[in-house]
Amino acid sequence: MEQMAMAISVPSEDFTRLWMDTSYEREIGIFRNKEANFEHICYRLGVPVDYTQIKLAAQISSDVTKRLMKPRTDALEVISQIRSEGYKTGIISNCASDVPSIWEGTPLVPLIDVAIFSCVVGLAKPAPDIYHLTTEKLAVEPRSCLYIGDGASHELEGASQVGMHAILIQVPDAEVNNPYRNTAEEWDGPVITSLTGVLALVP
């Protein structure tokens, strides 16, 4: 946050507040790209728009996103095994406009049958329609789905409400002070500590 704020020459505290306040607009594609989001923040703060600075801020943001999209250490092996047993796979991501293009360069692409990005479909978790859209594309019923997530955006509650079997993944070294995620204490459903734990949950 501080690096992006510095890039567009705005106070870090003000930038962080507005960045968080506009997260929903990023997620459902109201901002066509990160640059548009930074431009909006500049206008809100009465700061002159410098497109060179905005491009730098967008690059900082995308670099962070690329690092965050690195698969978990056991992801490729676990998903490959699940698929080899005949199960379909899908991903639902609340994300900004840069994620779909970054996604195409990840090793997960050939292992995921359906990838739903909120910024593309104009829906975000925990809205029921985004889960139903995914199951429709997978041609499966929600009640036949395991939904594994770290609890961000109330995703587990949303999955449960449409009939999916929701499971919290909370790895030991995960960020624990994230107010947007469930903790094991807050979630009253099943909890796994690694993706490998999924293998014990499928027949």
C-alpha positions as CSV (number, residue, x, y, z in Angstrom):
1,M,0.0,0.0,0.0
2,E,2.8,2.4,0.9
3,Q,4.6,1.8,-2.3
4,M,1.5,2.4,-4.4
5,A,0.7,5.5,-2.5
6,M,4.2,6.8,-3.0
7,A,4.0,6.1,-6.7
8,I,1.0,8.4,-7.2
9,S,2.2,10.9,-4.5
10,V,-0.7,10.6,-2.1
11,P,-0.8,10.1,1.7
12,S,-0.5,6.4,2.5
13,E,-3.3,6.4,5.0
14,D,-5.7,8.1,2.6
15,F,-4.7,5.8,-0.2
16,T,-5.2,2.7,1.9
17,R,-8.7,3.8,2.9
18,L,-9.8,4.5,-0.6
19,W,-8.2,1.4,-2.0
20,M,-10.1,-0.7,0.5
21,D,-13.3,1.3,-0.1
22,T,-13.1,0.6,-3.9
23,S,-12.3,-3.1,-3.6
24,Y,-15.9,-4.1,-4.6
25,E,-15.7,-1.9,-7.7
26,R,-12.4,-3.6,-8.7
27,E,-13.9,-7.0,-8.1
28,I,-17.0,-6.7,-10.3
29,G,-15.2,-4.9,-13.1
30,I,-16.5,-1.3,-12.7
31,F,-12.8,-0.2,-13.0
32,R,-11.8,-1.6,-16.4
33,N,-8.2,-1.8,-15.1
34,K,-6.0,-0.9,-12.1
35,E,-5.0,2.4,-13.8
36,A,-8.7,3.5,-13.7
37,N,-8.8,2.8,-10.0
38,F,-5.7,4.8,-9.3
39,E,-7.1,7.7,-11.4
40,H,-10.3,7.6,-9.4
41,I,-8.3,7.8,-6.1
42,C,-6.3,10.8,-7.4
43,Y,-9.5,12.6,-8.3
44,R,-11.1,11.7,-4.9
45,L,-8.0,13.2,-3.1
46,G,-7.7,16.2,-5.4
47,V,-4.3,15.2,-6.6
48,P,-3.3,15.9,-10.3
49,V,-3.4,12.7,-12.4
50,D,0.1,11.8,-13.7
51,Y,-0.2,8.8,-16.0
52,T,3.4,7.9,-15.7
53,Q,3.0,7.6,-11.9
54,I,-0.3,5.7,-12.3
55,K,1.4,3.2,-14.7
56,L,4.1,2.7,-12.1
57,A,1.5,2.1,-9.3
58,A,-0.3,-0.4,-11.5
59,Q,2.9,-2.3,-12.1
60,I,3.6,-2.5,-8.4
61,S,0.1,-3.8,-7.8
62,S,0.4,-6.4,-10.6
63,D,3.8,-7.6,-9.3
64,V,2.3,-8.3,-5.9
65,T,-0.6,-10.1,-7.6
66,K,1.8,-12.3,-9.6
67,R,3.6,-13.3,-6.4
68,L,0.3,-14.1,-4.6
69,M,-0.8,-16.3,-7.5
70,K,2.0,-18.8,-7.1
71,P,0.3,-22.2,-6.4
72,R,0.6,-23.8,-3.0
73,T,3.4,-26.3,-2.8
74,D,1.0,-29.3,-2.9
75,A,-1.6,-27.8,-5.3
76,L,-0.5,-29.3,-8.6
77,E,-0.1,-32.8,-7.2
78,V,-3.4,-32.8,-5.3
79,I,-5.4,-31.3,-8.2
80,S,-3.8,-33.7,-10.7
81,Q,-4.8,-36.7,-8.5
82,I,-8.3,-35.5,-8.0
83,R,-8.7,-35.1,-11.7
84,S,-7.2,-38.5,-12.4
85,E,-10.1,-39.9,-10.3
86,G,-12.7,-38.3,-12.5
87,Y,-13.6,-35.2,-10.5
88,K,-14.1,-31.8,-12.2
89,T,-12.3,-28.8,-10.8
90,G,-13.2,-25.1,-10.7
91,I,-12.0,-21.9,-9.2
92,I,-14.0,-18.8,-8.1
93,S,-11.9,-15.7,-7.6
94,N,-12.9,-12.3,-6.3
95,C,-10.3,-10.3,-8.2
96,A,-9.3,-7.2,-10.2
97,S,-8.9,-6.9,-13.9
98,D,-5.2,-8.0,-14.1
99,V,-5.8,-11.4,-12.6
100,P,-7.3,-13.2,-15.7
101,S,-4.3,-12.4,-17.8
102,I,-1.8,-13.4,-15.1
103,W,-3.8,-16.6,-14.5
104,E,-3.1,-17.7,-18.1
105,G,0.6,-17.9,-17.3
106,T,0.2,-20.1,-14.2
107,P,0.7,-23.9,-14.2
108,L,-2.8,-24.4,-12.8
109,V,-4.6,-23.5,-16.0
110,P,-4.6,-27.0,-17.6
111,L,-5.8,-28.5,-14.2
112,I,-8.9,-26.3,-13.8
113,D,-12.0,-27.1,-15.8
114,V,-13.8,-23.8,-15.1
115,A,-12.3,-20.5,-13.8
116,I,-14.7,-17.8,-12.8
117,F,-13.3,-14.3,-12.2
118,S,-15.5,-11.8,-10.5
119,C,-14.2,-8.9,-12.6
120,V,-15.3,-10.7,-15.8
121,V,-18.7,-11.9,-14.8
122,G,-19.7,-8.9,-12.7
123,L,-20.5,-11.0,-9.6
124,A,-18.5,-11.5,-6.4
125,K,-18.5,-13.9,-3.6
126,P,-20.6,-14.5,-1.5
127,A,-23.4,-13.7,-4.0
128,P,-25.2,-17.0,-4.7
129,D,-25.2,-16.4,-8.5
130,I,-21.4,-16.7,-8.8
131,Y,-21.5,-20.2,-7.2
132,H,-24.4,-21.2,-9.4
133,L,-22.7,-19.9,-12.5
134,T,-19.7,-22.1,-11.7
135,T,-21.7,-25.2,-11.1
136,E,-23.7,-24.6,-14.3
137,K,-20.5,-24.4,-16.3
138,L,-19.2,-27.6,-14.6
139,A,-22.6,-29.3,-15.2
140,V,-22.8,-30.4,-11.6
141,E,-25.1,-29.8,-8.6
142,P,-23.9,-27.6,-5.7
143,R,-24.6,-30.4,-3.3
144,S,-22.1,-32.6,-5.0
145,C,-19.3,-30.0,-4.6
146,L,-16.5,-29.5,-2.1
147,Y,-15.7,-25.8,-1.8
148,I,-12.2,-25.2,-0.2
149,G,-11.2,-21.6,0.7
150,D,-9.3,-19.6,3.2
151,G,-12.6,-17.8,4.2
152,A,-12.0,-14.4,2.5
153,S,-15.1,-12.5,1.5
154,H,-17.4,-14.7,3.5
155,E,-16.9,-17.3,0.7
156,L,-17.5,-20.3,2.9
157,E,-20.8,-19.0,4.2
158,G,-21.8,-18.3,0.6
159,A,-20.8,-21.7,-0.6
160,S,-22.7,-23.4,2.3
161,Q,-25.9,-21.3,1.5
162,V,-26.1,-22.7,-2.0
163,G,-25.6,-26.3,-0.8
164,M,-21.9,-26.8,-1.3
165,H,-19.8,-28.6,1.3
166,A,-17.6,-25.8,2.5
167,I,-14.2,-26.4,4.0
168,L,-11.8,-23.9,5.5
169,I,-8.1,-24.3,4.6
170,Q,-5.8,-22.7,7.2
171,V,-2.2,-23.5,6.7
172,P,0.1,-23.1,9.8
173,D,2.2,-20.3,8.3
174,A,-0.8,-18.3,6.8
175,E,-1.4,-14.7,7.6
176,V,-3.4,-14.8,10.8
177,N,-4.4,-11.2,11.3
178,N,-6.4,-10.7,8.1
179,P,-9.9,-9.4,9.1
180,Y,-11.3,-10.5,5.7
181,R,-10.7,-14.2,6.4
182,N,-12.3,-16.8,8.7
183,T,-10.2,-18.3,11.4
184,A,-10.7,-21.9,12.7
185,E,-12.3,-20.4,15.8
186,E,-14.9,-18.5,13.7
187,W,-15.7,-21.3,11.3
188,D,-17.8,-24.1,12.7
189,G,-17.3,-26.4,9.6
190,P,-14.5,-28.7,8.6
191,V,-10.9,-27.4,8.6
192,I,-7.9,-28.7,6.8
193,T,-4.3,-27.5,7.2
194,S,-3.1,-28.3,3.6
195,L,-4.6,-29.1,0.3
196,T,-3.4,-32.6,0.7
197,G,-6.1,-32.9,3.3
198,V,-8.7,-32.7,0.5
199,L,-7.8,-36.2,-0.6
200,A,-9.2,-37.7,2.6
201,L,-12.5,-35.9,1.9
202,V,-13.3,-37.4,-1.6
203,P,-14.5,-41.0,-2.0
